[in-house]
Amino acid sequence: MKRITLLFLLDILGFAFFSCALLGQNLDISCEVFFRNGNLLAKTPFFRPLLVRNELQIPHPVGTKVGEPFLMKGPLVFVGYGITAKDGTWDDYRGKNIEGSLAVVMTGVPLNDTSRFLLSDWDAFHKIENAIKHGARGVIFAGNPIRERLDNIAQLSFLRLKEKPSADVPAIVVSTSFLEQIFFLDYEQPVRDFTSHPSIPEAVLTVSEDEGKPFGPIELKVELKAFIAHRPLKNIESQHLMVYYYSGSLVDQNIAAFVETHERAYHDISRFCQMELDKKIICLSYPNWKMKWLLTGHLGYGWSTPDFIMEVNDGTSYMDPFHEICHVFQRKLNPNYIGPFLEGMATLWGGWNGKDVHLLTIENIQRLTKPLRPFSALLGDQRWREKLEYREWEYAENGSISKYLIDSYGIYKYTEFFKMLRTDAYETNSEALKKVYKKNEKEIETEWKEFLRKFAGKKA
């Protein structure tokens, strides 16, 4: 028997195949999926594991633990929408057990009938639990190729499990074409035109959703193996940190320096905020952003919560050791605020991408010929939300105003102001500014812009 092995990963601007060699880091991560049905080999689209959170709220693929490889394999059984209605009016399993198989489940409900089916019938968690009850060793979610064209995997990849299933079984999401490639040879033709396709059981052609009958379960005589392999996860504990990193990564090669810089960051931020945390910060380092995205669902180089921080350390981008640690302190300092001053404060030590925030703000204004945002927008004025595009250099701008306030009025006033801020609460934040600085937003804005003008003259 022949076997075709395909490597897949998501490109940041679209979904594309590429070689593991592009990942660097000595193949820290690889994804492989294949189907086999006699002499018929069908390619599968890119897949994503569904994610759960452990007791520390760290996301990871369901069916595994943090740092463990992901693996699911077995014969496929199509179970329609994977619904067993409580009132007995619909049962995609028809009372049968699919012990040891992978359940292929369509998203949504039959005919998109919201009046007939309960809200829980739509839920991925509920469908996984139902598959487990019927003996499934894994679950594959896909769109319905008959009723919907969900070829954009992004629409499916955000199926997240808020709770952990009662049994640890792996689950993935795939695009609509997953089912098309199993059932049909020609994507553009109706279902019933492909009676000769060797992987379509006769039941699929005679039992249809339009007739008000469940699809499954149908043994597809196709096997699947999906895995995400990476090097072992290592860990080291320091005074204020518990660091987890992958064997062979850049952090592994420079772990002493990594711990030293992050401990220094903790010390400086603790002194700035005049507080200590009541537990150690969990720090997870990933060797590239694609690996982090695949295993956690977060797209970007850094991420923080009150319990942990995540960083990408690949040697190609500057990763400020202060930034995410600062966010952990900020959430304790003020758990009720997410906004420009959150990011602004986090850039105080390392700047933005290693550059001075004042200088970078000036350079961006000159280079992009775009004005600074009104100070009211920084305070949460929603009238500007639709008028202003997101700009990556807003980080530098946020850092510039924060650094100006601290250098001009002191750390104490800034931390008092920060504690009073509220997310998207313009009037509350405006009053906080007046109470702490004894000036309104227009006065502070004028001072800041005048400072940047003089700063630019000195650097010219």
C-alpha positions in Angstrom: 0.0 0.0 0.0 1.2 3.5 -0.8 1.2 6.3 1.7 1.3 10.0 1.1 2.5 12.2 3.9 1.8 15.9 3.8 3.1 18.7 6.1 0.8 21.5 6.9 0.9 24.8 8.8 -0.9 28.1 8.8 0.6 31.1 7.1 -0.1 34.4 8.8 -1.9 35.9 5.8 -3.7 32.8 4.5 -3.8 29.0 4.9 -1.0 27.4 2.9 1.2 24.3 2.9 4.9 24.6 3.6 7.9 22.6 4.6 8.9 22.1 8.2 12.3 23.4 7.1 10.8 26.9 7.1 10.2 26.6 10.8 13.8 26.4 11.9 14.6 25.3 15.4 15.4 21.8 14.1 11.9 20.7 13.4 10.5 21.6 16.8 7.0 21.1 15.4 5.5 19.1 12.5 2.0 18.3 11.5 1.1 15.3 9.4 -2.2 14.0 8.2 -3.0 11.3 5.7 -5.9 9.2 4.5 -5.7 5.8 3.0 -8.6 4.0 1.3 -7.3 1.1 -0.8 -5.4 2.6 -3.7 -7.2 5.9 -3.3 -5.2 8.5 -1.5 -6.9 11.8 -0.7 -5.2 14.9 0.6 -6.5 16.6 3.6 -6.7 20.4 4.3 -4.9 22.0 7.2 -6.2 21.0 10.7 -6.2 22.6 14.1 -6.6 20.9 17.5 -9.3 22.1 19.7 -8.0 23.7 22.9 -8.8 23.4 26.6 -7.3 25.1 29.7 -5.6 23.3 32.5 -5.8 24.1 36.2 -3.4 27.0 35.6 -5.6 28.3 32.7 -2.9 27.5 30.2 -4.4 26.5 26.9 -3.3 23.3 25.2 -4.7 20.7 22.7 -7.5 18.7 24.2 -6.5 15.1 24.8 -3.0 16.1 25.8 -1.2 17.9 28.6 0.9 21.1 28.2 4.1 20.2 26.5 3.0 16.7 25.3 2.9 15.7 21.6 -0.6 15.6 20.0 -1.7 12.4 18.4 -5.0 11.0 17.1 -5.4 8.0 14.8 -8.0 5.5 13.8 -10.8 4.6 11.4 -13.3 7.3 10.5 -17.0 7.0 11.2 -19.3 9.8 9.9 -21.9 10.7 12.5 -23.6 13.6 10.8 -24.1 16.4 13.3 -23.2 14.2 16.3 -26.5 15.0 18.0 -28.6 12.8 20.2 -31.6 14.9 21.1 -32.9 14.6 24.7 -36.5 14.2 23.5 -35.5 11.3 21.2 -36.5 13.0 18.0 -33.0 13.0 16.5 -30.1 10.6 17.0 -27.2 10.7 14.6 -25.7 7.6 16.3 -29.0 5.7 16.0 -28.3 4.0 19.2 -25.1 2.4 17.9 -21.6 2.4 19.4 -18.5 3.4 17.4 -16.0 2.0 19.8 -12.4 2.8 18.9 -13.2 5.1 15.9 -12.8 8.8 15.2 -16.1 10.5 14.9 -16.4 12.9 12.0 -18.9 15.5 13.1 -20.4 18.4 11.1 -20.8 21.8 12.8 -24.2 23.3 13.4 -27.5 21.5 13.4 -29.7 19.9 10.7 -31.2 22.5 8.3 -29.9 25.2 10.6 -33.2 24.7 12.4 -32.8 26.8 15.6 -36.4 26.2 16.7 -36.1 22.4 16.7 -32.7 21.9 18.3 -31.4 23.1 21.7 -28.5 25.6 22.0 -26.4 22.8 23.5 -26.8 20.8 20.3 -24.7 23.4 18.5 -22.0 23.3 21.2 -18.6 21.6 20.4 -18.2 20.5 24.0 -21.6 18.8 24.0 -20.8 17.0 20.7 -17.5 15.7 22.1 -19.2 14.5 25.2 -21.8 12.7 23.1 -19.1 11.1 20.9 -17.3 9.9 24.0 -20.5 8.3 25.3 -20.7 6.4 22.0 -17.2 5.1 22.3 -15.2 7.5 20.1 -11.5 7.8 20.6 -11.4 11.2 18.9 -13.5 13.8 17.2 -13.1 15.7 13.9 -15.2 18.8 13.3 -16.0 19.9 9.8 -18.4 22.1 8.0 -21.4 20.7 6.0 -20.4 20.5 2.3 -24.0 20.2 1.3 -25.4 23.2 3.1 -22.5 25.6 3.7 -19.2 26.6 2.2 -17.0 27.0 5.3 -13.7 26.7 3.4 -12.2 29.4 5.6 -10.6 27.3 8.4 -10.5 30.4 10.6 -14.3 30.2 11.1 -13.8 26.7 12.5 -10.5 27.1 14.3 -12.0 29.3 17.0 -14.2 26.5 18.3 -12.7 26.6 21.8 -13.7 24.4 24.7 -14.3 26.3 27.9 -14.3 23.2 30.1 -12.3 20.0 30.0 -14.2 17.0 28.7 -14.9 14.2 31.2 -12.5 11.9 29.2 -9.3 12.9 27.5 -9.9 12.4 23.8 -8.2 14.5 21.0 -10.4 16.7 18.8 -9.5 18.8 15.7 -11.3 21.2 13.4 -10.9 21.1 9.6 -12.4 22.9 6.6 -15.4 22.0 4.7 -13.3 20.4 2.0 -12.3 17.7 4.4 -15.7 16.0 3.9 -15.7 16.8 0.2 -12.4 15.0 -0.2 -13.7 11.9 1.6 -17.0 11.8 -0.2 -16.6 13.4 -3.6 -14.1 13.6 -6.4 -15.5 16.7 -8.0 -16.1 19.6 -5.6 -18.5 21.4 -8.0 -21.0 18.7 -8.7 -24.0 17.6 -6.5 -23.6 14.8 -4.0 -25.6 12.2 -5.9 -23.4 12.4 -9.0 -20.6 10.5 -7.4 -22.0 7.0 -6.8 -18.8 5.5 -8.1 -16.6 7.1 -5.6 -15.0 4.1 -3.6 -15.2 5.8 -0.2 -18.9 6.7 -0.3 -21.1 4.2 1.4 -24.5 3.7 -0.3 -26.3 5.1 2.8 -24.9 8.6 2.1 -26.6 8.6 -1.3 -30.0 7.4 -0.1 -30.4 9.0 3.3 -30.4 12.8 3.2 -30.9 15.6 5.6 -33.7 16.9 3.5 -35.7 13.8 4.3 -35.5 14.6 8.0 -33.4 11.6 8.9 -30.0 11.4 10.6 -26.9 10.8 8.5 -24.9 8.4 10.6 -23.2 6.4 11.8 -21.5 5.4 8.6 -18.1 3.6 8.5 -16.0 5.4 5.9 -13.3 2.7 5.4 -10.8 5.5 5.6 -8.1 5.9 8.3 -6.6 9.1 9.6 -3.5 9.9 11.6 -2.9 13.4 12.8 -0.1 14.5 15.0 1.8 17.5 16.2 5.3 16.5 17.3 7.9 18.7 19.0 10.9 18.3 21.2 10.5 17.7 25.0 9.4 20.5 27.3 12.0 21.4 30.0 11.6 23.6 33.0 13.6 25.5 35.6 12.5 27.3 38.7 14.0 30.6 40.0 13.1 33.0 42.8 10.1 34.5 41.1 9.6 32.4 37.9 8.8 28.9 36.7 10.2 28.8 33.2 9.1 26.1 30.6 11.0 25.9 27.4 11.6 23.4 24.6 14.7 21.3 24.2 17.1 22.5 21.5 15.5 26.0 21.4 17.4 29.3 21.7 16.2 29.6 25.2 17.5 26.2 26.0 20.9 27.2 24.7 20.9 30.4 26.8 18.7 29.5 29.7 20.9 31.2 32.4 20.8 34.5 30.6 17.1 34.1 30.0 16.3 33.6 33.6 18.6 36.4 34.7 17.0 39.0 32.4 13.5 38.0 33.4 14.4 38.1 37.1 15.8 41.5 36.7 12.6 42.6 34.9 10.5 41.2 37.8 12.7 43.1 40.3 12.5 46.5 38.5 8.7 46.3 37.8 8.0 45.2 41.4 9.9 48.2 42.7 8.1 50.5 40.2 4.7 49.2 41.2 5.7 48.9 44.9 4.2 45.5 45.2 5.2 41.8 45.2 3.1 39.0 43.6 1.8 36.3 45.8 2.9 33.5 43.6 5.6 32.7 41.0 5.0 33.7 37.4 4.8 30.8 35.0 6.7 31.6 31.8 6.3 29.5 28.7 8.8 30.1 25.8 8.1 28.9 22.3 10.7 28.6 19.6 8.5 30.2 16.9 5.1 32.0 16.7 3.5 29.3 14.5 4.1 26.7 17.2 2.7 29.0 19.9 -0.4 29.7 17.7 -1.1 26.1 17.0 -0.8 24.9 20.6 -2.4 27.8 22.4 -4.6 29.6 19.8 -3.0 32.9 20.5 -1.5 34.7 17.4 1.4 37.0 18.3 4.8 37.0 20.0 3.7 37.7 23.5 0.7 37.0 25.8 0.0 37.3 29.5 -2.8 36.5 32.0 -2.8 36.9 35.8 -1.3 33.4 36.0 1.3 33.1 33.2 3.1 34.7 30.4 4.0 33.3 27.0 6.8 34.5 24.7 8.2 33.6 21.3 12.0 33.6 21.3 13.1 32.8 17.8 16.1 35.2 17.4 14.4 37.1 14.6 12.4 39.6 16.6 13.1 41.6 19.7 11.3 40.1 22.8 11.4 42.6 25.7 11.6 40.5 28.9 9.8 43.4 30.8 6.7 43.6 28.6 4.6 40.6 29.5 5.8 40.5 33.1 4.7 44.1 33.5 1.2 43.0 32.3 1.0 40.5 35.2 1.7 43.2 37.7 -0.7 45.5 36.0 -3.6 43.0 36.3 -3.0 43.0 40.0 -2.6 46.8 40.2 -5.8 47.3 38.2 -7.8 44.3 37.1 -10.6 46.5 35.7 -8.6 48.1 32.8 -7.5 47.1 29.4 -6.5 49.9 27.1 -3.7 52.2 25.7 -2.1 52.9 29.1 -1.7 49.1 29.7 0.5 48.7 26.7 2.1 52.1 27.3 3.3 51.2 30.8 4.7 47.9 29.5 7.0 49.7 27.1 8.7 51.9 29.7 11.7 49.7 30.2 12.6 48.2 26.8 10.8 50.6 24.6 9.0 49.1 21.6 11.0 46.6 19.6 14.1 47.8 21.5 13.7 51.5 20.3 13.0 54.6 22.3 9.2 55.2 22.3 9.5 59.0 21.9 11.8 58.7 18.9 9.8 55.9 17.4 6.6 57.9 17.7 8.2 60.9 15.9 9.7 58.7 13.2 6.3 57.0 12.5 4.5 60.3 12.3 7.0 61.6 9.8 7.2 58.3 7.9 3.5 57.5 7.8 2.3 61.1 7.7 -0.4 60.3 10.2 -1.2 62.5 13.2 -1.2 61.3 16.8 -4.5 60.0 18.1 -6.5 62.6 20.2 -5.9 62.2 23.9 -9.6 61.5 24.4 -9.1 58.4 22.3 -6.4 57.2 24.6 -8.8 57.7 27.5 -11.4 55.5 25.9 -13.6 57.9 23.9 -15.6 55.5 21.7 -16.4 58.2 19.1 -12.9 57.6 17.7 -13.1 53.8 17.5 -14.6 53.7 14.0 -12.5 56.6 12.7 -9.1 55.3 13.7 -7.4 52.3 12.2 -5.4 50.0 14.4 -1.7 50.8 13.9 1.1 48.6 15.3 3.0 51.8 16.2 0.3 52.7 18.6 2.4 50.7 21.1 5.1 53.3 20.8 2.6 56.1 21.0 1.1 54.6 24.1 4.6 54.3 25.6 5.4 57.9 24.7 2.5 59.4 26.6 3.1 57.1 29.6 6.8 57.9 29.7 6.1 61.6 29.4 3.7 61.5 32.3 6.1 59.6 34.5 9.2 61.7 33.6 7.2 65.0 34.1 5.0 64.2 37.1 6.5 61.2 38.8 5.9 57.5 39.2 3.5 57.9 42.1 1.0 60.0 40.2 1.1 57.7 37.2 0.4 54.6 39.3 -2.5 56.3 41.1 -3.9 57.4 37.7 -3.5 53.9 36.4 -5.4 52.3 39.3 -8.4 54.6 38.6 -8.7 53.7 34.9 -11.5 51.6 33.5 -11.9 49.9 30.1 -13.6 52.1 27.5 -14.9 54.4 30.2 -14.0 57.8 28.8 -15.8 60.0 31.4 -14.4 58.1 34.3 -10.9 58.1 32.9 -11.1 61.8 32.1 -12.1 62.6 35.6 -9.2 60.4 36.9 -6.8 62.5 34.8 -8.1 65.7 36.3 -8.1 64.4 39.9 -4.5 63.1 39.7 -2.8 65.7 37.5 -5.0 68.7 38.1 -5.2 69.3 34.4 -7.7 68.3 31.7 -6.9 66.1 28.7 -6.4 69.1 26.3 -3.8 70.6 28.6 -1.9 67.3 28.9 -2.2 66.7 25.2 -0.8 70.1 24.4 2.1 69.6 26.8 2.9 66.1 25.3 2.9 67.3 21.7 5.1 70.3 22.6 7.5 67.9 24.3 7.7 65.7 21.2 8.3 68.8 19.0 11.3 69.8 21.1 12.5 66.2 21.4 12.5 65.9 17.6 14.5 69.2 17.3 17.1 67.9 19.7 17.5 64.7 17.7 17.6 66.4 14.3 
